[in-house]
Amino acid sequence: MVQNKRTALITGVVLLLLTAACGPSLVIQGVDYAQPVESVLIPGDDQTVHDQRYAIRFSIAPLLAEEGVDSVDEIRLIRNSSGYYFVTAAGFTNVYVMNAAESELQLQATIEISGSGLGNPAFNQRGDHIELVDLASGNVYRMNEEELL
């Protein structure tokens, strides 16, 4: 009888642990995170931009430091269908691809665009890729979250 109680107790503990380890099993697949229209954001005095439409706020100070500039008038931001943010500005030589994490944006890729800097950049969502048009030069660039296409 003691053996049966012990076996029952061990079985109960194992079942409890297995149930607790499973966690939530609901998964929604096929999510499209794309922002069909770019956001043009004006940095505040503290070098923070805020997009109320898509509910994101972040400091551009690390991007400015990476580009070696003190300030920009506007930041261009768009999000692709996989959920990656693409960020650039006039005068930037790169597009920064950022992955959203808990309370942070992590650099996924730095895509070099122009050694002399972009003149007047504008992003477009184009199905499976992001298009960057430099309205000053007329150059058009196609990219995904990893590289120029």
Accessible surface in RSA format (square Angstrom, percent):
REM  Atomic radii and reference values for relative SASA: ProtOr
REM  Chains: A
REM  Algorithm: Lee & Richards
REM  Probe-radius: 1.40
REM  Slices: 20
REM RES _ NUM      All-atoms   Total-Side   Main-Chain    Non-polar    All polar
REM                ABS   REL    ABS   REL    ABS   REL    ABS   REL    ABS   REL
RES MET A   1   168.14  87.1 127.58  84.4  40.56  96.6  93.01  79.1  75.13  99.5
RES VAL A   2   122.14  80.4 120.19 108.8   1.95   4.7 120.59 104.8   1.55   4.2
RES GLN A   3   118.23  66.1 115.03  84.1   3.20   7.6  52.34 111.4  65.89  50.0
RES ASN A   4   109.27  75.4 103.41  99.9   5.86  14.1  24.99  60.1  84.27  81.5
RES LYS A   5   133.00  64.9 125.12  76.8   7.88  18.8  81.92  73.7  51.08  54.4
RES ARG A   6   147.50  61.9 142.77  72.8   4.73  11.3  38.01  52.0 109.48  66.4
RES THR A   7    71.73  51.0  69.41  70.4   2.32   5.5  60.68  81.5  11.05  16.7
RES ALA A   8    64.39  59.2  48.68  75.1  15.71  35.7  55.84  78.6   8.55  22.7
RES LEU A   9   122.20  68.1 115.90  82.9   6.30  15.8 121.66  85.4   0.54   1.4
RES ILE A  10    96.83  55.1  95.24  71.0   1.59   3.8  96.82  69.7   0.01   0.0
RES THR A  11    67.90  48.3  64.17  65.1   3.73   8.9  51.36  69.0  16.54  25.0
RES GLY A  12    36.78  45.4   0.00   N/A  36.78  45.4  31.21  85.7   5.57  12.5
RES VAL A  13    72.06  47.4  70.47  63.8   1.59   3.8  71.35  62.0   0.71   1.9
RES VAL A  14    71.76  47.2  71.09  64.4   0.67   1.6  71.66  62.3   0.09   0.3
RES LEU A  15   105.65  58.8 105.21  75.3   0.44   1.1 105.49  74.1   0.16   0.4
RES LEU A  16   123.59  68.8 119.05  85.2   4.54  11.4 122.91  86.3   0.68   1.8
RES LEU A  17   113.91  63.4 110.62  79.1   3.29   8.3 110.88  77.9   3.04   8.2
RES LEU A  18   106.21  59.2 105.35  75.4   0.86   2.2 105.69  74.2   0.52   1.4
RES THR A  19   100.01  71.1  87.39  88.6  12.62  30.1  68.28  91.7  31.73  48.0
RES ALA A  20    76.85  70.7  43.66  67.4  33.19  75.5  55.45  78.1  21.39  56.7
RES ALA A  21    86.32  79.4  48.01  74.1  38.30  87.1  59.46  83.7  26.85  71.1
RES CYS A  22   100.94  76.4  70.17  78.3  30.77  72.3  31.46  79.7  69.48  74.9
RES GLY A  23    43.06  53.1   0.00   N/A  43.06  53.1  28.49  78.2  14.57  32.6
RES PRO A  24   134.86  98.3 102.32  93.3  32.55 118.3 113.57  93.8  21.29 132.3
RES SER A  25   105.38  89.1  77.14 103.0  28.24  65.1  46.65  99.3  58.73  82.3
RES LEU A  26   153.54  85.5 125.88  90.1  27.65  69.5 130.59  91.7  22.94  61.7
RES VAL A  27   108.17  71.2  80.39  72.8  27.78  66.9  84.27  73.2  23.90  64.8
RES ILE A  28   132.67  75.5 111.64  83.2  21.02  50.7 114.69  82.6  17.98  48.8
RES GLN A  29   155.71  87.1 126.38  92.4  29.33  69.8  42.20  89.8 113.50  86.1
RES GLY A  30    81.42 100.4   0.00   N/A  81.42 100.4  43.72 120.0  37.70  84.4
RES VAL A  31    74.36  48.9  48.59  44.0  25.76  62.1  54.51  47.4  19.85  53.8
RES ASP A  32   101.83  71.3  73.38  73.0  28.45  67.3  33.57  79.0  68.26  68.1
RES TYR A  33   104.73  48.9  92.90  52.9  11.82  30.8  58.64  44.1  46.09  56.8
RES ALA A  34    30.31  27.9  11.42  17.6  18.89  43.0  11.42  16.1  18.89  50.0
RES GLN A  35     5.08   2.8   5.08   3.7   0.00   0.0   3.89   8.3   1.18   0.9
RES PRO A  36    92.63  67.5  78.34  71.4  14.28  51.9  78.39  64.7  14.24  88.5
RES VAL A  37    84.88  55.9  81.68  73.9   3.20   7.7  84.88  73.8   0.00   0.0
RES GLU A  38    24.70  14.2  18.39  13.9   6.32  15.0   8.79  17.0  15.91  13.0
RES SER A  39     2.18   1.8   1.26   1.7   0.93   2.1   2.18   4.6   0.00   0.0
RES VAL A  40    65.15  42.9  38.83  35.2  26.31  63.4  38.83  33.7  26.31  71.4
RES LEU A  41    14.03   7.8  12.03   8.6   1.99   5.0  14.03   9.9   0.00   0.0
RES ILE A  42   132.61  75.5 111.11  82.8  21.50  51.8 111.11  80.0  21.50  58.3
RES PRO A  43    25.21  18.4   8.90   8.1  16.31  59.3   8.90   7.3  16.31 101.4
RES GLY A  44    37.49  46.2   0.00   N/A  37.49  46.2  30.71  84.3   6.77  15.2
RES ASP A  45   163.04 114.2 123.40 122.8  39.63  93.7  45.97 108.2 117.06 116.7
RES ASP A  46   105.89  74.2  79.89  79.5  26.01  61.5  50.03 117.7  55.87  55.7
RES GLN A  47    57.50  32.2  57.50  42.0   0.00   0.0  17.28  36.8  40.22  30.5
RES THR A  48    29.37  20.9  23.26  23.6   6.11  14.6  12.39  16.6  16.98  25.7
RES VAL A  49     0.79   0.5   0.14   0.1   0.65   1.6   0.77   0.7   0.02   0.1
RES HIS A  50    70.00  38.3  48.89  34.0  21.10  54.0  27.62  28.5  42.37  49.3
RES ASP A  51     7.04   4.9   5.82   5.8   1.23   2.9   1.23   2.9   5.82   5.8
RES GLN A  52   148.20  82.9 124.73  91.2  23.48  55.9  38.65  82.3 109.55  83.1
RES ARG A  53   138.96  58.3 100.30  51.1  38.66  92.0  69.28  94.7  69.68  42.2
RES TYR A  54    67.63  31.6  47.17  26.8  20.47  53.3  44.50  33.4  23.13  28.5
RES ALA A  55    89.55  82.3  57.99  89.5  31.56  71.8  64.39  90.7  25.16  66.6
RES ILE A  56    23.91  13.6  18.25  13.6   5.65  13.6  23.43  16.9   0.48   1.3
RES ARG A  57   152.49  64.0 125.24  63.8  27.25  64.9  44.67  61.0 107.82  65.3
RES PHE A  58    28.48  14.3  19.91  12.3   8.57  22.3  28.48  17.3   0.00   0.0
RES SER A  59    54.27  45.9  39.20  52.3  15.07  34.7  33.08  70.4  21.19  29.7
RES ILE A  60     0.78   0.4   0.78   0.6   0.00   0.0   0.78   0.6   0.00   0.0
RES ALA A  61    38.15  35.1  33.66  51.9   4.49  10.2  34.72  48.9   3.43   9.1
RES PRO A  62    90.40  65.9  77.28  70.5  13.11  47.7  84.89  70.1   5.51  34.2
RES LEU A  63    15.91   8.9  15.88  11.4   0.03   0.1  15.91  11.2   0.00   0.0
RES LEU A  64     4.84   2.7   4.84   3.5   0.00   0.0   4.84   3.4   0.00   0.0
RES ALA A  65    80.13  73.7  51.20  79.0  28.92  65.8  61.67  86.8  18.46  48.9
RES GLU A  66   123.63  71.0  94.38  71.4  29.24  69.6  17.42  33.7 106.20  86.7
RES GLU A  67    27.60  15.8   2.41   1.8  25.20  60.0   4.08   7.9  23.53  19.2
RES GLY A  68    67.61  83.4   0.00   N/A  67.61  83.4  35.97  98.7  31.64  70.9
RES VAL A  69    51.77  34.1  39.36  35.6  12.41  29.9  44.75  38.9   7.02  19.0
RES ASP A  70   131.20  91.9 117.09 116.5  14.11  33.4  36.32  85.5  94.88  94.6
RES SER A  71    82.80  70.0  66.42  88.6  16.38  37.7  32.73  69.7  50.07  70.2
RES VAL A  72    24.03  15.8   6.45   5.8  17.57  42.3  14.07  12.2   9.96  27.0
RES ASP A  73   127.45  89.3 114.13 113.6  13.33  31.5  34.30  80.7  93.15  92.9
RES GLU A  74    66.97  38.4  62.86  47.6   4.11   9.8  13.22  25.6  53.75  43.9
RES ILE A  75     0.00   0.0   0.00   0.0   0.00   0.0   0.00   0.0   0.00   0.0
RES ARG A  76    33.23  14.0  33.23  16.9   0.00   0.0   0.94   1.3  32.28  19.6
RES LEU A  77     0.00   0.0   0.00   0.0   0.00   0.0   0.00   0.0   0.00   0.0
RES ILE A  78     0.00   0.0   0.00   0.0   0.00   0.0   0.00   0.0   0.00   0.0
RES ARG A  79    46.76  19.6  46.76  23.8   0.00   0.0   0.87   1.2  45.89  27.8
RES ASN A  80    10.13   7.0  10.13   9.8   0.00   0.0   4.23  10.2   5.90   5.7
RES SER A  81    42.57  36.0  38.73  51.7   3.84   8.8  16.73  35.6  25.84  36.2
RES SER A  82    65.32  55.2  38.35  51.2  26.97  62.1  18.76  40.0  46.56  65.2
RES GLY A  83     5.61   6.9   0.00   N/A   5.61   6.9   3.70  10.2   1.91   4.3
RES TYR A  84    41.46  19.4  41.46  23.6   0.00   0.0   8.52   6.4  32.94  40.6
RES TYR A  85    13.29   6.2  13.29   7.6   0.00   0.0   0.25   0.2  13.04  16.1
RES PHE A  86     0.00   0.0   0.00   0.0   0.00   0.0   0.00   0.0   0.00   0.0
RES VAL A  87     0.38   0.2   0.38   0.3   0.00   0.0   0.38   0.3   0.00   0.0
RES THR A  88     0.00   0.0   0.00   0.0   0.00   0.0   0.00   0.0   0.00   0.0
RES ALA A  89     0.13   0.1   0.00   0.0   0.13   0.3   0.13   0.2   0.00   0.0
RES ALA A  90    53.27  49.0  41.96  64.8  11.31  25.7  42.32  59.6  10.94  29.0
RES GLY A  91    41.97  51.8   0.00   N/A  41.97  51.8  29.17  80.0  12.80  28.7
RES PHE A  92     0.35   0.2   0.35   0.2   0.00   0.0   0.35   0.2   0.00   0.0
RES THR A  93    38.23  27.2  38.23  38.8   0.00   0.0  26.22  35.2  12.01  18.1
RES ASN A  94    22.62  15.6  22.62  21.9   0.00   0.0   0.00   0.0  22.62  21.9
RES VAL A  95     0.00   0.0   0.00   0.0   0.00   0.0   0.00   0.0   0.00   0.0
RES TYR A  96     2.71   1.3   2.71   1.5   0.00   0.0   2.71   2.0   0.00   0.0
RES VAL A  97     0.00   0.0   0.00   0.0   0.00   0.0   0.00   0.0   0.00   0.0
RES MET A  98    22.36  11.6  22.36  14.8   0.00   0.0  22.31  19.0   0.05   0.1
RES ASN A  99    53.82  37.1  53.82  52.0   0.00   0.0   1.65   4.0  52.17  50.4
RES ALA A 100    46.89  43.1  27.59  42.6  19.30  43.9  27.83  39.2  19.07  50.5
RES ALA A 101    40.65  37.4  16.79  25.9  23.86  54.3  28.67  40.4  11.98  31.7
RES GLU A 102   164.84  94.6 137.90 104.3  26.94  64.2  60.08 116.2 104.76  85.5
RES SER A 103   118.77 100.4  66.68  89.0  52.10 120.0  52.57 112.0  66.20  92.7
RES GLU A 104    92.40  53.0  75.71  57.3  16.69  39.7  28.69  55.5  63.70  52.0
RES LEU A 105    42.68  23.8  19.28  13.8  23.40  58.8  19.28  13.5  23.40  63.0
RES GLN A 106    85.33  47.7  80.93  59.1   4.39  10.5  28.14  59.9  57.18  43.4
RES LEU A 107   104.86  58.4  72.87  52.1  31.99  80.4  72.87  51.2  31.99  86.1
RES GLN A 108    77.74  43.5  50.63  37.0  27.11  64.6   3.32   7.1  74.42  56.4
RES ALA A 109    18.30  16.8  10.60  16.4   7.70  17.5  18.30  25.8   0.00   0.0
RES THR A 110    66.45  47.3  36.57  37.1  29.88  71.2  29.42  39.5  37.02  56.0
RES ILE A 111     8.65   4.9   5.73   4.3   2.92   7.0   8.65   6.2   0.00   0.0
RES GLU A 112   118.68  68.1 104.80  79.3  13.89  33.1  33.44  64.7  85.25  69.6
RES ILE A 113    19.66  11.2   0.00   0.0  19.66  47.4   0.29   0.2  19.38  52.6
RES SER A 114    21.15  17.9  15.27  20.4   5.88  13.5  11.80  25.1   9.35  13.1
RES GLY A 115    68.88  84.9   0.00   N/A  68.88  84.9  32.14  88.2  36.74  82.3
RES SER A 116   113.83  96.2  70.06  93.5  43.78 100.8  57.01 121.4  56.83  79.6
RES GLY A 117    13.48  16.6   0.00   N/A  13.48  16.6   1.51   4.1  11.97  26.8
RES LEU A 118     4.55   2.5   0.19   0.1   4.37  11.0   0.19   0.1   4.37  11.8
RES GLY A 119    39.97  49.3   0.00   N/A  39.97  49.3  23.35  64.1  16.61  37.2
RES ASN A 120    64.42  44.4  64.02  61.9   0.40   1.0  11.75  28.3  52.67  50.9
RES PRO A 121     2.50   1.8   2.50   2.3   0.00   0.0   2.50   2.1   0.00   0.0
RES ALA A 122    15.87  14.6  15.87  24.5   0.00   0.0  15.87  22.3   0.00   0.0
RES PHE A 123     4.86   2.4   0.00   0.0   4.86  12.7   0.00   0.0   4.86  13.9
RES ASN A 124    45.10  31.1  42.73  41.3   2.38   5.7   3.69   8.9  41.41  40.0
RES GLN A 125    32.68  18.3  17.78  13.0  14.91  35.5  16.74  35.6  15.94  12.1
RES ARG A 126   116.57  48.9 105.41  53.7  11.16  26.6  34.78  47.5  81.79  49.6
RES GLY A 127    60.91  75.1   0.00   N/A  60.91  75.1  44.64 122.5  16.27  36.4
RES ASP A 128   121.29  85.0  91.26  90.8  30.03  71.0  48.15 113.3  73.13  72.9
RES HIS A 129    24.25  13.3  20.27  14.1   3.98  10.2  20.58  21.2   3.68   4.3
RES ILE A 130     0.22   0.1   0.22   0.2   0.00   0.0   0.22   0.2   0.00   0.0
RES GLU A 131    28.16  16.2  28.16  21.3   0.00   0.0   0.35   0.7  27.81  22.7
RES LEU A 132     0.00   0.0   0.00   0.0   0.00   0.0   0.00   0.0   0.00   0.0
RES VAL A 133    24.53  16.1  24.53  22.2   0.00   0.0  24.53  21.3   0.00   0.0
RES ASP A 134     7.69   5.4   7.69   7.7   0.00   0.0   0.00   0.0   7.69   7.7
RES LEU A 135   106.75  59.5  79.32  56.7  27.43  69.0  81.30  57.1  25.46  68.5
RES ALA A 136    73.65  67.7  30.89  47.7  42.76  97.3  41.60  58.6  32.05  84.9
RES SER A 137    68.03  57.5  30.12  40.2  37.90  87.3  40.52  86.3  27.50  38.5
RES GLY A 138    52.45  64.7   0.00   N/A  52.45  64.7  31.66  86.9  20.79  46.6
RES ASN A 139    73.69  50.8  69.73  67.4   3.97   9.5   9.91  23.9  63.78  61.6
RES VAL A 140    84.09  55.3  55.28  50.0  28.81  69.4  55.28  48.0  28.81  78.1
RES TYR A 141    40.34  18.8  36.68  20.9   3.67   9.5  31.28  23.5   9.06  11.2
RES ARG A 142   111.71  46.9 107.85  55.0   3.86   9.2  39.43  53.9  72.27  43.8
RES MET A 143     0.00   0.0   0.00   0.0   0.00   0.0   0.00   0.0   0.00   0.0
RES ASN A 144    35.73  24.6  35.03  33.9   0.70   1.7   8.55  20.6  27.18  26.3
RES GLU A 145    35.93  20.6  35.93  27.2   0.00   0.0   1.91   3.7  34.02  27.8
RES GLU A 146   113.25  65.0  94.60  71.6  18.65  44.4  24.12  46.6  89.13  72.8
RES GLU A 147    95.53  54.8  92.96  70.3   2.57   6.1  22.77  44.0  72.76  59.4
RES LEU A 148    73.35  40.8  55.62  39.8  17.73  44.6  55.62  39.1  17.73  47.7
RES LEU A 149    95.98  53.5  38.00  27.2  57.98 145.8  66.91  47.0  29.07  78.2
END  Absolute sums over single chains surface
CHAIN  1 A     9367.3       7101.0       2266.2       5164.0       4203.3
END  Absolute sums over all chains
TOTAL          9367.3       7101.0       2266.2       5164.0       4203.3
